[in-house]
Amino acid sequence: MMAQVASLNTEAFFEHLWQDYIQMAPAAAQLQQVFLERGEQVVNDHVALRTFNLEPIQLTALEPHLLAMGYRRFAPYQFPEKKLQAWGYIPPHDTLPRIFLSELDCSAFSVSVQEILRQLCVQVEPERVQEIDIFWAGRLWSPISWADYQTLLKESEYAAWVAALGLRPNHFTLSVNHLVHTPSLEGVLEVVESHGMALNTSGGRIKGSPTVLLEQASTLAEQMPVEFSGGEVHEIPTCYYEFARRYPDADGTVYQGFVAASADRIFESTHVYRSS
């Protein structure tokens, strides 16, 4: 673990994340405006970030920044099919969003994929990770080739996404709990679709249920041109917008965590294919 990390006001931290995010997902900013114009209070439920379990950008190297802001680990999550693990982080007070930080188990893939990912991570100076803007730094390595991107994509969409886009938020999440005029998740999705935005239907439009204390849904990632090595430019999925509705448990406490089965399907919002 790093001996020291650079700190930053939490509001400024999330503003930096948001500004980077909407460059990759401009439709999210448009949707936020739609709900504001409907007289809603727009509150962010959580932000999600992706990384590799390779030095120097592994989860445990990034986590100290979150802990320095007063966040605490809430629960671990495993995604065996996608070769991922993650931690949920609870904020120091409820005016701040939760954070979901995941990392890819690179050792679970072929030698060729492991070598591509290793060559990316060795380009990152360890000192760079001590700066809190590592979370919106984007690509910290030279552009990968289109051929390498395709190689990664065959085994892990997650690996291809991080390799092409780097470290940045892959989604923000609208808290349905804070909406007054559109209090149901289904109602939110009707608004989203009425503005021409496609939804991730993997596992259903709505993932989860009141029974598991969390309902989630998301748009499909936007497609944007990204530069690869040799100056090649290709359109690939970038970031998406999520919507979450939380329910209280038997004691009346609103659920704070995540549901792995639902999150597993939410990850697919950045898949290249378009769900039908």
N, C-alpha and C positions, 0 to 999 in steps of 0.2 A: 504494500500500500504506500502511496505517496506520503512523504513526511509533511508536505504542505500543499494546499491548494489555494487558488485565487478565488476570493469570494466576490459576490455581486448582490446588490439589492434584488430581492426576489421578483418584484414587479418589473424591474429592468430586464432580468433574466428571461421572463416569459414574453416580454415585448420583443426582445431580440429573436426568440424562437418563433414567435408569430410572424414577424416580418420576413424571416427566412422561409417559413412555411408557405406563406401566401404567394411567394414568388414561384413556388412549385405547384401550388393549388389555388390559383386566383378565384376559382368558383367558391371556395370556402368563405372568402371575404364577401363575395356577393350574397351568399346564403345568410351570413351573419347580418348583413344589412337588411335582407328581406325580413328576418325575424324582428329586428329593431324597429322597422317601419310598421310592423304589426303590433307594436306596443309591448314587445316582450323584453324581459331582462335576459341578456345573453351572458351566460356563465359557463366557463370551461370546466368540464368534469375531470378530464385527464389529458395528458400529452404522452405520446409513445415515441420511443427512440430505439434504434437498432444498432448493433455492433457485432464484431467478431470476438471469439474467445482467444484472440492472439495478442501478444504483447505488441505495442504498448497501449492498445485501445480496448482491452478486455473490460468486462463489466466492473470488476473490482477496482480497476484503475480509474474509471469514470465516477463510480459511486461516491467517493469522498466529497466531490463538489455538492452532491445532493445532501449529504449528511451535514456539511458545513452550513447549508441554508436551513437546517432544522428538520429536514425530512428524516423519516425513519422507515426502516424495512417493515413491511406489513406481512407479506406472504410470498413464498417462492412458487413458481409455476413451471411445469414441464410440458414440452410438446414433442413427444417421441417421433411422430411421423415427420415433422419438419426439422428435427434435430436441433431444437431450440430449448433454451431455458430462460427464465425471466424472473424479475422481482417487481413487486408492486411497492410503491413508496407513498406514505401518508404525509401530508403537509403539516407544518407546525400549527397552523390554524385553518379553519374551514373556508376562509376567503381565497385560498390558493388551490389550484388543481392538484390532483394526484398525478403521479408519474409512473409510467410502465416502461421499464428498461429491459430489453431482451438481448441475448447474444447467441450467435450460431456456433454450434460445436463443429468446428472445421475438420476435426479429426475423423468425423463420421462419413467423410466423402472420399472420392477416388483420389489417387495420388496426384493426378493432373489438376484437379480442383484445389487440393491442398496447396500445391505449388503456386498456382495463380494467386491465391489469397495470401500466402506467405510473402510473395514478391511485392504485394501491395503494402502490407503492414511494415515491412522492413524500411520502407521509405518514410515512415513517420518518426520524427524525433521524439524521444520520451519526454523531453521538456515541454513539448507542445501540449501534451495532455494535462499539464498543470494549469493551463489557461482555461477559464470557464467557458470561453467561446468555442471550445472543442465541440460543444453540443450543437453548434450551428456552423461548424467549419466547412461543411461540405466535403468534397473529395480532397483527401490529404496526400494523394499520390498522383502520379502521371495518369492521364486517361488510359483506360484499358483498351485493348483491341476489340473490335466487333466480334471477331472469332472467339476470343476468350469470354466475352459476355455470353455468347451462345453456349459455350461449354459449361459455364456456370449455370445458366438457365435450365439446362437439361437435368441438372441434379438438385438445384436449389434456387427458386425464384428470389428468396431472401438474400442469398449470396450475390446474385447478379445485381439486385437492387442497391445494396450497400457498395458494391464494387464500382457501380456506375455513378452513384449519387453521393456517396460518402456519409459522413455523420451529420444528421439533421433530423428534425421531427418528421415522422412519416404520417402522423395525423394529430389533429386536435379533436376535441369531442364536445359537442353541445350538450349541456345538462338539461334534459327534459324536465327534471324535477323543479327547475326554476321558471318554467314557462307557465303563464297564466291562461292565455287564450288558446294555447295548443298543448294541453296537459298530457296527451297520450302519445306514445311513440308512433303509432299508426297514423295519427293526425299529422305529426311532423313529417313522416315520409310522404304523405299526400302533398304537402306543401313543396317538399323537395322535388318530387316528380312533376308537379305542375310547372316548375321552372326548368324542365327539360333535363334534369340530372339523373343519370342511371344509378341504380342501386346494386350493391353486392347481394346476390340472391343465393350464394353458396350456403347451404344449411337453412334456407328460408330467408325471407325479407327481414324478419326479426329473429335474432339469435337469443336464446335464453327465455326466461319467463318469470312471472312473479314468484313462482315456487322456488327458484334458485336465487331470488332477490335481485336479479339484474336482467334487464332487457337491453340489447344492443342492436344497432344497425349502422350501415355506412354506405356512402357513395362508392362508386368505382374510382380508382385513381385516375387523375387526368393524364392525358398523353401529351408529352412535350418533347421537342427536339433536344437531344443531348449529344455533346461532342465526344467522339471516341478517338483513339490514336490514329495518326495519319490524317487528321482533319475530317474524318468521316463523321457525318451527322445522321442520327437515326432517332425516330420517335419511340419513346418508351414510357411505361407507366411511372408516374412520380408519386404524388401524395393524394390523400383522400380525406374526407370529413366524416366523423363518426357522430352518433347520437346515442345517448345512454339514459335509461330510466332506472333508478334505484328504488328498492322497496325496504321497509323496516322489517327487522326480525321479530321474533316472539317477544322480545323485551322492548320493542319500539325503537331500537337503534337502526338507523339507516345503514345498509350494507356498504362497506368501504372497499371491498376487494374486487377481484375480477373472477370470471368463470372461464376456466381453461378451454372447455369444449367450445364455447362461443368465441373466445379470442382466437382459437385455431382457425375458425372460418373467417374472422375479421382480417387475419393476416392476408387472406386471398384477395383482398381489395386491390392489391397491387399486381395481381397476376396479369400477364400479357393478354390472355384470352378475355373475352367479354362474356360474362355469365348471362344465360338466357332466362 
